[in-house]
Amino acid sequence: MSGSTFGELFRVTNFGESHGPAIGCVIDGCPPGMALAEADIQPDLDRRRPGTSRHVTQRQEADRVEILSGVYEGRTTGTPICLLIRNTDPRSKDYGNLLDTFRPGHADYTYWRKYGLRDPRGGGRSSARLTAPMVAAGAVAKKWLREAHGTTFTGWMSALGEIEIPFDSAEHIAHNPFFAPNAAIVPRLEAYMDALRKAGDSCGARIEVRAANVPVGLGEPLFDKLDADIAHAMMGINAVKGVEIGDGFGVVAQRGSEHGDELSPEGFRSNHAGGVLGGISTGQDLVVRIAIKPTSSIRLPKASIDRDGRPTTVETHGRHDPCVGIRATPIAEAMLALVVMDHVLRHRAQCADVRLPLPPIPGRAPA
């Protein structure tokens, strides 16, 4: 199957199925000499894993990562790093009624039409469970970028269904199941999800993720723009239907006099562009937002067809996230980290010898 490898110099090949014995990835291109252990990767997997609150799927997966290759005496060797995550709690019987029917909103029909067969257990290869290996790979990229450039990644939920979540402080993000940057709104979010689950329905979400201390000069001016690769990565996340860079669709109502980010010797005076100009990073924060559709697996009956083309009704059972966006924040962070990591290595390969008399200006001018 093509389309399972992401990146050029920092290449991640994803493998496995939702209800197979294991899922994982192979990272090729990680620079040698970095200290790396399972403990460096596990915290991000713990943030993404299922069963962590009543608001997400109750599938109980520990998502313990195993490093099978590419590390010797605690350091990366420059050879392929194989990361394995064993599946321990699949319930394939929950999908027995879907062998001959197609769930509306899922990849069941398109996957079957493309390949001529499909694995109905938890969505098989199309499952959001396959984001776990990307989170593991992203943790490796995050560590290298932090040590080499001081680059950090922070994500949060900015909307749950129709509820806007005002940003208060990043300190709140790690202390609630929604990755919400606002503690005061959490009770409202919990009540909203409880009512949604009781109704057997689902909702969408908006996630924002930012990268700080990004090197200047990442990306190419034509087909390998940094923001184009970011959009490609984000659209590769299950259920993502929209991506914004910087002010995104908000630029439609802006004037040029407002949108253009002014430069000064002290730094940029605004960041409407989201840290990318002409496809190349400015050194400002990368600002990305993604729109996640409502979960398609709901208890409410929906019309569909079977493999013989006859009309039928589908009721989805099993364990599902009423809002897949609740666990999407670490996934978005990981995919952004993989893009930045790949572009840092590509920039180093071609432009490491470029020298200019003027140092980069700060990403933000003092207030």
Contacts in CASP RR format, 6 or more apart in sequence:
PFRMAT RR
TARGET T0000
AUTHOR 0000-0000-0000
METHOD contacts of the structure
MODEL  1
MSGSTFGELFRVTNFGESHGPAIGCVIDGCPPGMALAEADIQPDLDRRRP
GTSRHVTQRQEADRVEILSGVYEGRTTGTPICLLIRNTDPRSKDYGNLLD
TFRPGHADYTYWRKYGLRDPRGGGRSSARLTAPMVAAGAVAKKWLREAHG
TTFTGWMSALGEIEIPFDSAEHIAHNPFFAPNAAIVPRLEAYMDALRKAG
DSCGARIEVRAANVPVGLGEPLFDKLDADIAHAMMGINAVKGVEIGDGFG
VVAQRGSEHGDELSPEGFRSNHAGGVLGGISTGQDLVVRIAIKPTSSIRL
PKASIDRDGRPTTVETHGRHDPCVGIRATPIAEAMLALVVMDHVLRHRAQ
CADVRLPLPPIPGRAPA
1 125 0 8 1.000
4 13 0 8 1.000
4 14 0 8 1.000
4 15 0 8 1.000
5 11 0 8 1.000
5 12 0 8 1.000
5 13 0 8 1.000
5 14 0 8 1.000
6 12 0 8 1.000
6 13 0 8 1.000
6 14 0 8 1.000
6 134 0 8 1.000
6 233 0 8 1.000
6 338 0 8 1.000
7 338 0 8 1.000
7 342 0 8 1.000
8 342 0 8 1.000
8 346 0 8 1.000
9 29 0 8 1.000
9 342 0 8 1.000
9 345 0 8 1.000
9 346 0 8 1.000
9 349 0 8 1.000
10 27 0 8 1.000
10 28 0 8 1.000
10 29 0 8 1.000
10 30 0 8 1.000
10 141 0 8 1.000
10 338 0 8 1.000
10 341 0 8 1.000
10 342 0 8 1.000
10 345 0 8 1.000
11 27 0 8 1.000
11 28 0 8 1.000
11 29 0 8 1.000
12 25 0 8 1.000
12 26 0 8 1.000
12 27 0 8 1.000
12 28 0 8 1.000
12 133 0 8 1.000
12 134 0 8 1.000
12 137 0 8 1.000
12 338 0 8 1.000
13 25 0 8 1.000
13 26 0 8 1.000
13 28 0 8 1.000
14 23 0 8 1.000
14 24 0 8 1.000
14 25 0 8 1.000
14 130 0 8 1.000
14 133 0 8 1.000
14 134 0 8 1.000
15 23 0 8 1.000
15 24 0 8 1.000
15 25 0 8 1.000
15 26 0 8 1.000
15 133 0 8 1.000
16 22 0 8 1.000
16 23 0 8 1.000
16 24 0 8 1.000
16 125 0 8 1.000
16 130 0 8 1.000
17 23 0 8 1.000
17 119 0 8 1.000
17 121 0 8 1.000
17 123 0 8 1.000
17 124 0 8 1.000
17 125 0 8 1.000
17 127 0 8 1.000
17 130 0 8 1.000
18 87 0 8 1.000
18 90 0 8 1.000
18 119 0 8 1.000
18 121 0 8 1.000
18 122 0 8 1.000
18 123 0 8 1.000
18 124 0 8 1.000
18 125 0 8 1.000
18 127 0 8 1.000
18 129 0 8 1.000
18 130 0 8 1.000
19 87 0 8 1.000
19 90 0 8 1.000
19 92 0 8 1.000
19 119 0 8 1.000
19 121 0 8 1.000
19 122 0 8 1.000
19 124 0 8 1.000
20 87 0 8 1.000
20 90 0 8 1.000
20 121 0 8 1.000
21 86 0 8 1.000
21 87 0 8 1.000
22 84 0 8 1.000
22 85 0 8 1.000
22 86 0 8 1.000
22 87 0 8 1.000
23 84 0 8 1.000
23 85 0 8 1.000
23 87 0 8 1.000
23 129 0 8 1.000
23 130 0 8 1.000
23 132 0 8 1.000
23 133 0 8 1.000
24 82 0 8 1.000
24 83 0 8 1.000
24 84 0 8 1.000
24 85 0 8 1.000
24 132 0 8 1.000
24 133 0 8 1.000
24 136 0 8 1.000
25 82 0 8 1.000
25 83 0 8 1.000
25 133 0 8 1.000
25 134 0 8 1.000
25 136 0 8 1.000
25 137 0 8 1.000
26 80 0 8 1.000
26 81 0 8 1.000
26 82 0 8 1.000
26 83 0 8 1.000
27 80 0 8 1.000
27 81 0 8 1.000
27 82 0 8 1.000
27 83 0 8 1.000
27 137 0 8 1.000
27 140 0 8 1.000
28 80 0 8 1.000
28 81 0 8 1.000
29 78 0 8 1.000
29 80 0 8 1.000
29 345 0 8 1.000
30 70 0 8 1.000
30 76 0 8 1.000
30 78 0 8 1.000
30 81 0 8 1.000
30 140 0 8 1.000
30 144 0 8 1.000
31 76 0 8 1.000
31 78 0 8 1.000
31 144 0 8 1.000
31 345 0 8 1.000
32 75 0 8 1.000
32 76 0 8 1.000
32 77 0 8 1.000
32 78 0 8 1.000
33 75 0 8 1.000
33 76 0 8 1.000
33 77 0 8 1.000
33 78 0 8 1.000
34 75 0 8 1.000
34 76 0 8 1.000
34 143 0 8 1.000
34 144 0 8 1.000
34 147 0 8 1.000
35 74 0 8 1.000
35 75 0 8 1.000
36 67 0 8 1.000
36 71 0 8 1.000
36 74 0 8 1.000
36 75 0 8 1.000
36 76 0 8 1.000
36 81 0 8 1.000
36 140 0 8 1.000
36 143 0 8 1.000
37 67 0 8 1.000
37 71 0 8 1.000
37 74 0 8 1.000
38 64 0 8 1.000
38 65 0 8 1.000
38 66 0 8 1.000
38 67 0 8 1.000
40 139 0 8 1.000
40 140 0 8 1.000
40 143 0 8 1.000
41 65 0 8 1.000
41 67 0 8 1.000
41 83 0 8 1.000
41 136 0 8 1.000
41 139 0 8 1.000
41 140 0 8 1.000
42 64 0 8 1.000
42 65 0 8 1.000
43 139 0 8 1.000
44 135 0 8 1.000
44 136 0 8 1.000
44 138 0 8 1.000
44 139 0 8 1.000
44 142 0 8 1.000
44 330 0 8 1.000
44 333 0 8 1.000
44 334 0 8 1.000
45 63 0 8 1.000
45 64 0 8 1.000
45 65 0 8 1.000
45 85 0 8 1.000
45 132 0 8 1.000
45 135 0 8 1.000
45 136 0 8 1.000
45 139 0 8 1.000
46 52 0 8 1.000
46 63 0 8 1.000
47 135 0 8 1.000
47 329 0 8 1.000
47 330 0 8 1.000
48 63 0 8 1.000
48 131 0 8 1.000
48 132 0 8 1.000
48 135 0 8 1.000
48 327 0 8 1.000
48 330 0 8 1.000
48 331 0 8 1.000
49 61 0 8 1.000
49 62 0 8 1.000
49 63 0 8 1.000
49 132 0 8 1.000
49 327 0 8 1.000
50 56 0 8 1.000
50 57 0 8 1.000
50 58 0 8 1.000
50 59 0 8 1.000
50 60 0 8 1.000
50 61 0 8 1.000
50 319 0 8 1.000
50 321 0 8 1.000
50 327 0 8 1.000
51 57 0 8 1.000
51 58 0 8 1.000
51 59 0 8 1.000
51 60 0 8 1.000
51 61 0 8 1.000
52 177 0 8 1.000
53 177 0 8 1.000
53 326 0 8 1.000
54 194 0 8 1.000
54 197 0 8 1.000
55 177 0 8 1.000
55 178 0 8 1.000
55 190 0 8 1.000
55 193 0 8 1.000
55 197 0 8 1.000
55 322 0 8 1.000
55 323 0 8 1.000
55 326 0 8 1.000
56 177 0 8 1.000
56 321 0 8 1.000
56 322 0 8 1.000
56 326 0 8 1.000
56 327 0 8 1.000
57 319 0 8 1.000
57 320 0 8 1.000
57 321 0 8 1.000
58 319 0 8 1.000
59 89 0 8 1.000
59 90 0 8 1.000
59 91 0 8 1.000
59 319 0 8 1.000
60 88 0 8 1.000
60 89 0 8 1.000
61 87 0 8 1.000
61 88 0 8 1.000
61 89 0 8 1.000
62 88 0 8 1.000
63 85 0 8 1.000
63 132 0 8 1.000
64 85 0 8 1.000
64 86 0 8 1.000
65 83 0 8 1.000
65 84 0 8 1.000
65 85 0 8 1.000
65 136 0 8 1.000
66 83 0 8 1.000
66 84 0 8 1.000
66 85 0 8 1.000
66 86 0 8 1.000
67 81 0 8 1.000
67 82 0 8 1.000
67 83 0 8 1.000
68 82 0 8 1.000
68 83 0 8 1.000
68 84 0 8 1.000
69 79 0 8 1.000
69 80 0 8 1.000
69 81 0 8 1.000
69 82 0 8 1.000
70 76 0 8 1.000
70 77 0 8 1.000
70 78 0 8 1.000
70 79 0 8 1.000
70 80 0 8 1.000
70 81 0 8 1.000
70 82 0 8 1.000
71 77 0 8 1.000
71 81 0 8 1.000
81 140 0 8 1.000
83 133 0 8 1.000
83 136 0 8 1.000
83 137 0 8 1.000
85 132 0 8 1.000
85 133 0 8 1.000
85 136 0 8 1.000
87 129 0 8 1.000
90 121 0 8 1.000
90 122 0 8 1.000
91 318 0 8 1.000
91 319 0 8 1.000
92 121 0 8 1.000
92 122 0 8 1.000
94 122 0 8 1.000
94 317 0 8 1.000
94 318 0 8 1.000
94 319 0 8 1.000
95 120 0 8 1.000
95 121 0 8 1.000
95 122 0 8 1.000
95 123 0 8 1.000
95 318 0 8 1.000
96 120 0 8 1.000
97 315 0 8 1.000
97 317 0 8 1.000
98 108 0 8 1.000
98 120 0 8 1.000
98 314 0 8 1.000
98 316 0 8 1.000
99 120 0 8 1.000
100 306 0 8 1.000
100 307 0 8 1.000
100 308 0 8 1.000
101 108 0 8 1.000
101 304 0 8 1.000
101 305 0 8 1.000
101 306 0 8 1.000
101 307 0 8 1.000
101 312 0 8 1.000
101 314 0 8 1.000
102 108 0 8 1.000
102 109 0 8 1.000
102 112 0 8 1.000
102 304 0 8 1.000
102 305 0 8 1.000
102 306 0 8 1.000
102 314 0 8 1.000
103 296 0 8 1.000
103 297 0 8 1.000
103 302 0 8 1.000
103 304 0 8 1.000
103 314 0 8 1.000
103 316 0 8 1.000
104 296 0 8 1.000
104 302 0 8 1.000
104 303 0 8 1.000
104 304 0 8 1.000
104 314 0 8 1.000
105 296 0 8 1.000
106 123 0 8 1.000
106 126 0 8 1.000
106 296 0 8 1.000
106 297 0 8 1.000
107 123 0 8 1.000
107 126 0 8 1.000
108 118 0 8 1.000
108 120 0 8 1.000
108 123 0 8 1.000
111 118 0 8 1.000
111 125 0 8 1.000
111 126 0 8 1.000
112 118 0 8 1.000
112 307 0 8 1.000
118 124 0 8 1.000
119 125 0 8 1.000
122 129 0 8 1.000
126 238 0 8 1.000
127 238 0 8 1.000
128 238 0 8 1.000
128 239 0 8 1.000
128 321 0 8 1.000
128 324 0 8 1.000
130 238 0 8 1.000
131 237 0 8 1.000
131 238 0 8 1.000
131 331 0 8 1.000
131 334 0 8 1.000
134 331 0 8 1.000
134 334 0 8 1.000
134 335 0 8 1.000
134 338 0 8 1.000
135 330 0 8 1.000
135 331 0 8 1.000
135 334 0 8 1.000
137 334 0 8 1.000
137 338 0 8 1.000
138 333 0 8 1.000
138 334 0 8 1.000
138 335 0 8 1.000
138 337 0 8 1.000
138 338 0 8 1.000
138 341 0 8 1.000
139 334 0 8 1.000
141 334 0 8 1.000
141 337 0 8 1.000
141 338 0 8 1.000
141 340 0 8 1.000
141 341 0 8 1.000
142 151 0 8 1.000
142 152 0 8 1.000
142 153 0 8 1.000
142 333 0 8 1.000
142 334 0 8 1.000
142 337 0 8 1.000
144 341 0 8 1.000
145 151 0 8 1.000
145 337 0 8 1.000
145 340 0 8 1.000
145 341 0 8 1.000
145 344 0 8 1.000
146 152 0 8 1.000
148 344 0 8 1.000
149 213 0 8 1.000
149 214 0 8 1.000
149 215 0 8 1.000
149 344 0 8 1.000
150 213 0 8 1.000
151 211 0 8 1.000
151 212 0 8 1.000
151 213 0 8 1.000
151 214 0 8 1.000
151 215 0 8 1.000
151 340 0 8 1.000
152 211 0 8 1.000
152 212 0 8 1.000
152 213 0 8 1.000
153 209 0 8 1.000
153 210 0 8 1.000
153 211 0 8 1.000
153 212 0 8 1.000
153 333 0 8 1.000
153 336 0 8 1.000
153 337 0 8 1.000
154 170 0 8 1.000
154 173 0 8 1.000
154 209 0 8 1.000
154 210 0 8 1.000
154 212 0 8 1.000
154 333 0 8 1.000
155 173 0 8 1.000
155 179 0 8 1.000
155 207 0 8 1.000
155 208 0 8 1.000
155 209 0 8 1.000
155 210 0 8 1.000
155 329 0 8 1.000
155 332 0 8 1.000
155 333 0 8 1.000
156 165 0 8 1.000
156 167 0 8 1.000
156 170 0 8 1.000
156 173 0 8 1.000
156 179 0 8 1.000
156 180 0 8 1.000
156 181 0 8 1.000
156 207 0 8 1.000
156 208 0 8 1.000
156 209 0 8 1.000
156 329 0 8 1.000
157 165 0 8 1.000
157 178 0 8 1.000
157 179 0 8 1.000
157 180 0 8 1.000
157 205 0 8 1.000
157 206 0 8 1.000
157 207 0 8 1.000
157 208 0 8 1.000
157 325 0 8 1.000
157 326 0 8 1.000
157 329 0 8 1.000
158 164 0 8 1.000
158 165 0 8 1.000
158 167 0 8 1.000
158 181 0 8 1.000
158 206 0 8 1.000
158 207 0 8 1.000
158 208 0 8 1.000
158 289 0 8 1.000
159 165 0 8 1.000
159 205 0 8 1.000
159 206 0 8 1.000
160 178 0 8 1.000
160 180 0 8 1.000
160 189 0 8 1.000
160 192 0 8 1.000
160 193 0 8 1.000
160 203 0 8 1.000
160 204 0 8 1.000
160 205 0 8 1.000
160 323 0 8 1.000
160 326 0 8 1.000
161 192 0 8 1.000
161 203 0 8 1.000
161 204 0 8 1.000
161 205 0 8 1.000
161 323 0 8 1.000
163 185 0 8 1.000
163 188 0 8 1.000
163 189 0 8 1.000
163 192 0 8 1.000
165 178 0 8 1.000
165 180 0 8 1.000
165 181 0 8 1.000
165 182 0 8 1.000
165 185 0 8 1.000
165 189 0 8 1.000
166 182 0 8 1.000
166 185 0 8 1.000
167 181 0 8 1.000
167 182 0 8 1.000
168 181 0 8 1.000
168 182 0 8 1.000
168 183 0 8 1.000
168 184 0 8 1.000
169 181 0 8 1.000
169 182 0 8 1.000
170 181 0 8 1.000
172 180 0 8 1.000
172 181 0 8 1.000
172 182 0 8 1.000
172 183 0 8 1.000
173 179 0 8 1.000
173 180 0 8 1.000
173 181 0 8 1.000
173 329 0 8 1.000
175 183 0 8 1.000
176 183 0 8 1.000
176 186 0 8 1.000
176 189 0 8 1.000
177 326 0 8 1.000
178 186 0 8 1.000
178 189 0 8 1.000
178 326 0 8 1.000
179 207 0 8 1.000
179 326 0 8 1.000
179 329 0 8 1.000
180 186 0 8 1.000
180 189 0 8 1.000
192 203 0 8 1.000
193 322 0 8 1.000
193 323 0 8 1.000
193 326 0 8 1.000
196 202 0 8 1.000
196 203 0 8 1.000
196 322 0 8 1.000
196 323 0 8 1.000
197 322 0 8 1.000
200 298 0 8 1.000
200 299 0 8 1.000
200 300 0 8 1.000
200 322 0 8 1.000
201 294 0 8 1.000
201 298 0 8 1.000
201 300 0 8 1.000
201 322 0 8 1.000
202 294 0 8 1.000
202 295 0 8 1.000
202 296 0 8 1.000
202 297 0 8 1.000
202 298 0 8 1.000
202 320 0 8 1.000
202 321 0 8 1.000
202 322 0 8 1.000
202 323 0 8 1.000
203 294 0 8 1.000
203 295 0 8 1.000
203 322 0 8 1.000
203 323 0 8 1.000
204 291 0 8 1.000
204 292 0 8 1.000
204 293 0 8 1.000
204 294 0 8 1.000
204 295 0 8 1.000
204 323 0 8 1.000
204 324 0 8 1.000
204 325 0 8 1.000
205 292 0 8 1.000
205 323 0 8 1.000
205 324 0 8 1.000
205 325 0 8 1.000
205 326 0 8 1.000
205 328 0 8 1.000
206 289 0 8 1.000
206 290 0 8 1.000
206 291 0 8 1.000
206 292 0 8 1.000
207 289 0 8 1.000
207 290 0 8 1.000
207 292 0 8 1.000
207 325 0 8 1.000
207 328 0 8 1.000
207 329 0 8 1.000
207 332 0 8 1.000
208 287 0 8 1.000
208 288 0 8 1.000
208 289 0 8 1.000
209 288 0 8 1.000
209 289 0 8 1.000
209 290 0 8 1.000
209 329 0 8 1.000
209 332 0 8 1.000
209 333 0 8 1.000
209 336 0 8 1.000
210 285 0 8 1.000
210 286 0 8 1.000
210 287 0 8 1.000
210 288 0 8 1.000
211 285 0 8 1.000
211 286 0 8 1.000
211 336 0 8 1.000
211 337 0 8 1.000
211 340 0 8 1.000
212 285 0 8 1.000
214 275 0 8 1.000
214 281 0 8 1.000
214 283 0 8 1.000
214 284 0 8 1.000
214 285 0 8 1.000
214 286 0 8 1.000
214 340 0 8 1.000
215 281 0 8 1.000
215 283 0 8 1.000
215 344 0 8 1.000
215 347 0 8 1.000
216 280 0 8 1.000
216 281 0 8 1.000
216 282 0 8 1.000
216 283 0 8 1.000
216 360 0 8 1.000
217 280 0 8 1.000
217 281 0 8 1.000
217 283 0 8 1.000
217 347 0 8 1.000
217 351 0 8 1.000
218 226 0 8 1.000
218 280 0 8 1.000
218 281 0 8 1.000
218 340 0 8 1.000
218 343 0 8 1.000
218 344 0 8 1.000
218 346 0 8 1.000
218 347 0 8 1.000
219 225 0 8 1.000
219 226 0 8 1.000
219 229 0 8 1.000
219 279 0 8 1.000
219 280 0 8 1.000
219 281 0 8 1.000
219 343 0 8 1.000
219 346 0 8 1.000
219 347 0 8 1.000
220 226 0 8 1.000
220 279 0 8 1.000
220 280 0 8 1.000
221 278 0 8 1.000
221 279 0 8 1.000
221 280 0 8 1.000
225 276 0 8 1.000
225 278 0 8 1.000
225 279 0 8 1.000
225 280 0 8 1.000
226 276 0 8 1.000
226 279 0 8 1.000
226 280 0 8 1.000
226 281 0 8 1.000
226 286 0 8 1.000
226 339 0 8 1.000
226 343 0 8 1.000
227 245 0 8 1.000
227 276 0 8 1.000
227 279 0 8 1.000
228 279 0 8 1.000
229 339 0 8 1.000
229 342 0 8 1.000
229 343 0 8 1.000
230 243 0 8 1.000
230 245 0 8 1.000
230 276 0 8 1.000
230 286 0 8 1.000
230 288 0 8 1.000
230 336 0 8 1.000
230 339 0 8 1.000
231 243 0 8 1.000
231 245 0 8 1.000
233 335 0 8 1.000
233 336 0 8 1.000
233 338 0 8 1.000
233 339 0 8 1.000
234 240 0 8 1.000
234 242 0 8 1.000
234 243 0 8 1.000
234 288 0 8 1.000
234 290 0 8 1.000
234 332 0 8 1.000
234 335 0 8 1.000
234 336 0 8 1.000
235 242 0 8 1.000
235 243 0 8 1.000
236 335 0 8 1.000
237 290 0 8 1.000
237 292 0 8 1.000
237 328 0 8 1.000
237 331 0 8 1.000
237 332 0 8 1.000
237 335 0 8 1.000
238 324 0 8 1.000
239 292 0 8 1.000
239 293 0 8 1.000
239 295 0 8 1.000
239 324 0 8 1.000
239 325 0 8 1.000
239 328 0 8 1.000
240 290 0 8 1.000
240 291 0 8 1.000
240 292 0 8 1.000
240 293 0 8 1.000
241 291 0 8 1.000
241 292 0 8 1.000
241 293 0 8 1.000
242 290 0 8 1.000
242 291 0 8 1.000
243 288 0 8 1.000
243 289 0 8 1.000
243 290 0 8 1.000
243 291 0 8 1.000
244 288 0 8 1.000
244 289 0 8 1.000
244 290 0 8 1.000
245 273 0 8 1.000
245 274 0 8 1.000
245 276 0 8 1.000
245 286 0 8 1.000
245 287 0 8 1.000
245 288 0 8 1.000
246 271 0 8 1.000
246 272 0 8 1.000
246 273 0 8 1.000
246 274 0 8 1.000
246 275 0 8 1.000
246 287 0 8 1.000
246 288 0 8 1.000
246 289 0 8 1.000
247 254 0 8 1.000
247 259 0 8 1.000
247 272 0 8 1.000
247 273 0 8 1.000
247 274 0 8 1.000
248 289 0 8 1.000
251 259 0 8 1.000
251 272 0 8 1.000
254 272 0 8 1.000
258 272 0 8 1.000
259 272 0 8 1.000
259 273 0 8 1.000
260 270 0 8 1.000
260 272 0 8 1.000
260 273 0 8 1.000
261 268 0 8 1.000
261 269 0 8 1.000
261 270 0 8 1.000
261 271 0 8 1.000
261 272 0 8 1.000
261 273 0 8 1.000
261 277 0 8 1.000
261 282 0 8 1.000
261 284 0 8 1.000
262 268 0 8 1.000
262 269 0 8 1.000
262 270 0 8 1.000
263 269 0 8 1.000
263 361 0 8 1.000
264 361 0 8 1.000
264 365 0 8 1.000
265 361 0 8 1.000
266 361 0 8 1.000
266 362 0 8 1.000
266 365 0 8 1.000
266 366 0 8 1.000
267 361 0 8 1.000
267 362 0 8 1.000
267 363 0 8 1.000
267 364 0 8 1.000
267 365 0 8 1.000
268 282 0 8 1.000
268 284 0 8 1.000
268 361 0 8 1.000
268 362 0 8 1.000
268 363 0 8 1.000
268 364 0 8 1.000
268 365 0 8 1.000
269 365 0 8 1.000
271 284 0 8 1.000
271 285 0 8 1.000
271 287 0 8 1.000
271 363 0 8 1.000
271 364 0 8 1.000
273 282 0 8 1.000
273 284 0 8 1.000
274 284 0 8 1.000
274 285 0 8 1.000
274 286 0 8 1.000
274 287 0 8 1.000
275 281 0 8 1.000
275 282 0 8 1.000
275 283 0 8 1.000
275 284 0 8 1.000
275 285 0 8 1.000
275 286 0 8 1.000
275 287 0 8 1.000
276 282 0 8 1.000
276 286 0 8 1.000
281 343 0 8 1.000
282 363 0 8 1.000
283 360 0 8 1.000
283 363 0 8 1.000
284 363 0 8 1.000
284 364 0 8 1.000
285 363 0 8 1.000
285 364 0 8 1.000
286 336 0 8 1.000
286 340 0 8 1.000
288 332 0 8 1.000
288 336 0 8 1.000
290 328 0 8 1.000
290 332 0 8 1.000
292 323 0 8 1.000
292 324 0 8 1.000
292 325 0 8 1.000
292 328 0 8 1.000
294 323 0 8 1.000
295 320 0 8 1.000
295 321 0 8 1.000
295 322 0 8 1.000
295 323 0 8 1.000
295 324 0 8 1.000
296 316 0 8 1.000
297 316 0 8 1.000
297 318 0 8 1.000
297 320 0 8 1.000
298 316 0 8 1.000
298 320 0 8 1.000
299 315 0 8 1.000
299 316 0 8 1.000
299 317 0 8 1.000
300 315 0 8 1.000
301 313 0 8 1.000
301 314 0 8 1.000
301 315 0 8 1.000
302 313 0 8 1.000
302 314 0 8 1.000
302 315 0 8 1.000
303 311 0 8 1.000
303 312 0 8 1.000
303 313 0 8 1.000
303 314 0 8 1.000
304 311 0 8 1.000
304 312 0 8 1.000
304 313 0 8 1.000
304 314 0 8 1.000
305 311 0 8 1.000
305 312 0 8 1.000
306 312 0 8 1.000
321 327 0 8 1.000
END
